[in-house]
């Protein structure tokens, strides 16, 4: 059992090494993604409202919008965008 666990851990480390150093895959830059997000019209509209603006700014620091993968999903996929808007409206009670 311990041998199997060590094998899985080794495989994970090898895959991580290959992605990082051989394929040179980089983590998405959160600042670039936030710049893209701020250019979207729906985001600009929600930033005008003081209640949702506070939620969005807080979310950028410690919430869902601090995760670069989630921000990319919100930008690219309408389903994630709608889900985030519903979540935001529930949190701001609008």
GROMACS elastic network, one bead per residue, 0.5 to 0.9 nm:
[ bonds ]
;  ai    aj funct       b0    kb
    1     4     6  0.51822   500
    1     5     6  0.64053   500
    1     6     6  0.87603   500
    2     5     6  0.50715   500
    2     6     6  0.62055   500
    2     7     6  0.86016   500
    3     6     6  0.51184   500
    3     7     6  0.61572   500
    3     8     6  0.86980   500
    4     7     6  0.50428   500
    4     8     6  0.62485   500
    4     9     6  0.86157   500
    5     8     6  0.51971   500
    5     9     6  0.61957   500
    5    10     6  0.86140   500
    6     9     6  0.50333   500
    6    10     6  0.60791   500
    6    11     6  0.85800   500
    7    10     6  0.50896   500
    7    11     6  0.61597   500
    7    12     6  0.86160   500
    8    11     6  0.51031   500
    8    12     6  0.61994   500
    8    13     6  0.86797   500
    9    12     6  0.51172   500
    9    13     6  0.62781   500
    9    14     6  0.87013   500
   10    13     6  0.51098   500
   10    14     6  0.61752   500
   10    15     6  0.86297   500
   11    14     6  0.51115   500
   11    15     6  0.61767   500
   11    16     6  0.85723   500
   12    15     6  0.51797   500
   12    16     6  0.61436   500
   12    17     6  0.85910   500
   13    16     6  0.50419   500
   13    17     6  0.60880   500
   13    18     6  0.86219   500
   14    17     6  0.50497   500
   14    18     6  0.61769   500
   14    19     6  0.86352   500
   15    18     6  0.51477   500
   15    19     6  0.61905   500
   15    20     6  0.85680   500
   16    19     6  0.52068   500
   16    20     6  0.60756   500
   16    21     6  0.84585   500
   17    20     6  0.52153   500
   17    21     6  0.57910   500
   17    22     6  0.73085   500
   17    23     6  0.89888   500
   18    21     6  0.56036   500
   18    23     6  0.61528   500
   18    24     6  0.79959   500
   18    25     6  0.89734   500
   19    22     6  0.60375   500
   19    23     6  0.50077   500
   19    24     6  0.59895   500
   19    25     6  0.55842   500
   19    26     6  0.84552   500
   20    23     6  0.62030   500
   20    25     6  0.54925   500
   20    26     6  0.70270   500
   21    24     6  0.50967   500
   21    25     6  0.77853   500
   22    25     6  0.82961   500
   26    29     6  0.85386   500
   27    30     6  0.88406   500
   27    68     6  0.82638   500
   28    31     6  0.89346   500
   28    32     6  0.82018   500
   28    33     6  0.77863   500
   28    68     6  0.61188   500
   28    69     6  0.74514   500
   28    72     6  0.87135   500
   29    32     6  0.55509   500
   29    33     6  0.64760   500
   29    34     6  0.88229   500
   29    68     6  0.69526   500
   30    33     6  0.50551   500
   30    34     6  0.60694   500
   30    35     6  0.85605   500
   30    65     6  0.88578   500
   30    66     6  0.73644   500
   30    67     6  0.74660   500
   30    68     6  0.51672   500
   30    69     6  0.87654   500
   30    71     6  0.80878   500
   31    34     6  0.50866   500
   31    35     6  0.61989   500
   31    36     6  0.87343   500
   31    68     6  0.87918   500
   32    35     6  0.50306   500
   32    36     6  0.63835   500
   32    37     6  0.86742   500
   33    36     6  0.50506   500
   33    37     6  0.61431   500
   33    38     6  0.86230   500
   33    68     6  0.69928   500
   33    71     6  0.66891   500
   33    72     6  0.67435   500
   33    75     6  0.83975   500
   34    38     6  0.60400   500
   34    39     6  0.86501   500
   34    60     6  0.84384   500
   34    65     6  0.82101   500
   34    68     6  0.86079   500
   34    71     6  0.74937   500
   35    38     6  0.51705   500
   35    39     6  0.65134   500
   36    39     6  0.52949   500
   36    40     6  0.69571   500
   36    75     6  0.77472   500
   37    40     6  0.55321   500
   37    41     6  0.89136   500
   37    43     6  0.67993   500
   37    44     6  0.88155   500
   37    71     6  0.76763   500
   37    72     6  0.86806   500
   37    74     6  0.83550   500
   37    75     6  0.64485   500
   38    41     6  0.79608   500
   38    42     6  0.89798   500
   38    43     6  0.60537   500
   38    44     6  0.63753   500
   38    47     6  0.88793   500
   39    42     6  0.88742   500
   39    43     6  0.74254   500
   39    44     6  0.71029   500
   40    43     6  0.54359   500
   40    44     6  0.63859   500
   40    45     6  0.88948   500
   40    75     6  0.83129   500
   41    44     6  0.50555   500
   41    45     6  0.62492   500
   41    46     6  0.87569   500
   42    45     6  0.51629   500
   42    46     6  0.63732   500
   42    47     6  0.87037   500
   43    46     6  0.51878   500
   43    47     6  0.61578   500
   43    48     6  0.88458   500
   44    47     6  0.50833   500
   44    48     6  0.65378   500
   45    48     6  0.54028   500
   45    49     6  0.72703   500
   46    49     6  0.55852   500
   46    50     6  0.84621   500
   46    51     6  0.88328   500
   46    52     6  0.59785   500
   46    53     6  0.64826   500
   46    56     6  0.84234   500
   47    50     6  0.71375   500
   47    51     6  0.86789   500
   47    52     6  0.64234   500
   47    54     6  0.83050   500
   47    56     6  0.74658   500
   47    57     6  0.88510   500
   48    51     6  0.89364   500
   48    52     6  0.80234   500
   48    53     6  0.66879   500
   49    52     6  0.56132   500
   49    53     6  0.58255   500
   49    54     6  0.86654   500
   50    54     6  0.62641   500
   50    55     6  0.87867   500
   51    54     6  0.54960   500
   51    55     6  0.66219   500
   51    56     6  0.88601   500
   51    92     6  0.65550   500
   51    94     6  0.86080   500
   52    56     6  0.60255   500
   52    57     6  0.85222   500
   52    88     6  0.73255   500
   52    89     6  0.78171   500
   52    91     6  0.89954   500
   52    92     6  0.65095   500
   52    94     6  0.87470   500
   53    56     6  0.50821   500
   53    57     6  0.60874   500
   53    58     6  0.85219   500
   54    57     6  0.52245   500
   54    58     6  0.61548   500
   54    59     6  0.84524   500
   55    58     6  0.51745   500
   55    59     6  0.59553   500
   55    60     6  0.85932   500
   55    88     6  0.73637   500
   55    91     6  0.79946   500
   55    92     6  0.72222   500
   56    60     6  0.61376   500
   56    61     6  0.87796   500
   56    63     6  0.86005   500
   56    65     6  0.78160   500
   56    88     6  0.80815   500
   57    60     6  0.51444   500
   57    61     6  0.66167   500
   57    62     6  0.89718   500
   57    65     6  0.87966   500
   58    61     6  0.52304   500
   58    62     6  0.62153   500
   58    63     6  0.66526   500
   58    65     6  0.87286   500
   59    62     6  0.53581   500
   59    64     6  0.57017   500
   59    65     6  0.53104   500
   59    66     6  0.67108   500
   60    63     6  0.59441   500
   60    64     6  0.69989   500
   60    67     6  0.84589   500
   61    64     6  0.87202   500
   61    65     6  0.73650   500
   61    66     6  0.58261   500
   62    65     6  0.75491   500
   62    66     6  0.59014   500
   62    67     6  0.88850   500
   63    66     6  0.56840   500
   63    67     6  0.78019   500
   64    67     6  0.58796   500
   64    68     6  0.89233   500
   64    70     6  0.68794   500
   64    71     6  0.77473   500
   64    84     6  0.86867   500
   65    68     6  0.72113   500
   65    70     6  0.68530   500
   65    71     6  0.57615   500
   66    70     6  0.81738   500
   66    71     6  0.77046   500
   67    70     6  0.54162   500
   67    71     6  0.63152   500
   67    72     6  0.87918   500
   68    71     6  0.51034   500
   68    72     6  0.62008   500
   68    73     6  0.86848   500
   69    72     6  0.51720   500
   69    73     6  0.63494   500
   69    74     6  0.87938   500
   70    74     6  0.62316   500
   70    75     6  0.86774   500
   70    80     6  0.83884   500
   71    74     6  0.50472   500
   71    75     6  0.62494   500
   71    76     6  0.86637   500
   72    75     6  0.51238   500
   72    76     6  0.60924   500
   72    77     6  0.82683   500
   73    76     6  0.51821   500
   73    77     6  0.54706   500
   73    78     6  0.83632   500
   73    79     6  0.88339   500
   73    80     6  0.62301   500
   73    81     6  0.76048   500
   74    77     6  0.56574   500
   74    78     6  0.68865   500
   74    79     6  0.79374   500
   74    80     6  0.51492   500
   74    82     6  0.83095   500
   74    83     6  0.88027   500
   74    84     6  0.75229   500
   75    78     6  0.76641   500
   75    80     6  0.83508   500
   75    81     6  0.70274   500
   76    80     6  0.83909   500
   76    81     6  0.82977   500
   77    80     6  0.56457   500
   77    81     6  0.64371   500
   77    82     6  0.88932   500
   78    82     6  0.60963   500
   78    83     6  0.84959   500
   79    82     6  0.52194   500
   79    83     6  0.61497   500
   79    84     6  0.86149   500
   80    84     6  0.60785   500
   80    85     6  0.85859   500
   81    84     6  0.51386   500
   81    85     6  0.62252   500
   81    86     6  0.86774   500
   82    85     6  0.50719   500
   82    86     6  0.61797   500
   82    87     6  0.85550   500
   83    86     6  0.51573   500
   83    87     6  0.61567   500
   83    88     6  0.85687   500
   84    88     6  0.60201   500
   84    89     6  0.85546   500
   85    89     6  0.60951   500
   85    90     6  0.85527   500
   86    89     6  0.51429   500
   86    90     6  0.61892   500
   86    91     6  0.86522   500
   87    90     6  0.51570   500
   87    91     6  0.62457   500
   87    92     6  0.87105   500
   88    91     6  0.51396   500
   88    92     6  0.61723   500
   88    93     6  0.83232   500
   88    94     6  0.87670   500
   89    92     6  0.51379   500
   89    93     6  0.56396   500
   89    94     6  0.53672   500
   90    94     6  0.68677   500
   91    94     6  0.81129   500
